[in-house]
Amino acid sequence: MAIKGGYFTENSDIDLLIKFKDIPFEKYADNYFKLHELFENMFGRKVDLMTENSLSNPYLLSAMTSWTLFSARTS
């Protein structure tokens, strides 16, 4: 949220909220870790990769979804 809020520094990490379609757990875990590595390599900094299911705090989920900068869907 630091990027959108103007608090982003050279040491900031990037928080990303992702959602996978329904897939078997093994494929889900493999996709999650590959995507995490891809984003860290792409941005050159630490990435906190979260899923909607991993967020138990409804206020955090609401804040993250309200600050969405980009949304993509694949078929």
C-alpha positions as CSV (number, residue, x, y, z in Angstrom):
1,M,0.0,0.0,0.0
2,A,3.0,2.2,0.3
3,I,3.3,2.6,-3.5
4,K,-0.2,4.0,-3.8
5,G,0.0,6.1,-0.6
6,G,3.3,7.7,-1.5
7,Y,5.3,6.1,1.3
8,F,7.4,3.9,-1.0
9,T,11.2,3.9,-0.4
10,E,14.1,2.0,-1.9
11,N,13.8,-0.4,1.0
12,S,10.0,-1.0,0.7
13,D,8.6,-4.3,-0.2
14,I,5.7,-4.8,-2.5
15,D,2.4,-6.2,-1.2
16,L,0.5,-8.2,-3.9
17,L,-2.9,-9.8,-3.5
18,I,-3.6,-12.7,-5.8
19,K,-6.5,-15.1,-6.4
20,F,-6.1,-18.4,-8.2
21,K,-9.0,-20.2,-9.8
22,D,-10.0,-23.5,-8.2
23,I,-7.1,-25.9,-8.8
24,P,-5.6,-28.9,-6.9
25,F,-3.5,-27.9,-3.9
26,E,-0.2,-29.3,-5.4
27,K,-0.7,-27.1,-8.5
28,Y,-1.8,-24.2,-6.4
29,A,1.4,-24.3,-4.2
30,D,3.6,-24.8,-7.3
31,N,2.0,-21.8,-9.0
32,Y,2.2,-19.7,-5.8
33,F,5.9,-20.2,-5.3
34,K,6.8,-19.7,-9.0
35,L,4.8,-16.5,-9.1
36,H,6.4,-15.3,-5.9
37,E,9.9,-15.8,-7.4
38,L,8.9,-14.3,-10.7
39,F,7.6,-11.1,-9.0
40,E,10.7,-10.7,-6.8
41,N,13.0,-11.1,-9.8
42,M,10.9,-8.8,-11.9
43,F,10.7,-6.0,-9.2
44,G,14.2,-6.6,-7.7
45,R,12.9,-6.4,-4.2
46,K,11.0,-8.4,-1.5
47,V,7.4,-9.2,-2.4
48,D,4.7,-10.2,0.1
49,L,2.4,-12.3,-2.0
50,M,-1.0,-12.9,-0.3
51,T,-4.2,-14.6,-1.3
52,E,-7.7,-13.7,-0.3
53,N,-7.9,-16.9,1.6
54,S,-4.8,-16.2,3.6
55,L,-6.1,-12.9,5.0
56,S,-8.3,-13.4,8.1
57,N,-8.5,-9.7,8.9
58,P,-11.5,-8.3,7.0
59,Y,-10.2,-4.8,7.4
60,L,-6.9,-5.6,5.8
61,L,-8.6,-7.4,2.9
62,S,-10.9,-4.5,2.4
63,A,-8.0,-2.0,2.4
64,M,-6.0,-4.2,0.0
65,T,-8.9,-4.5,-2.4
66,S,-9.7,-0.8,-2.3
67,W,-6.1,0.0,-3.2
68,T,-6.0,-2.2,-6.3
69,L,-3.8,-0.7,-9.0
70,F,-4.1,-3.5,-11.5
71,S,-6.3,-6.5,-12.0
72,A,-5.8,-9.2,-14.5
73,R,-7.8,-12.3,-15.3
74,T,-6.8,-15.3,-17.3
75,S,-9.1,-17.9,-18.9
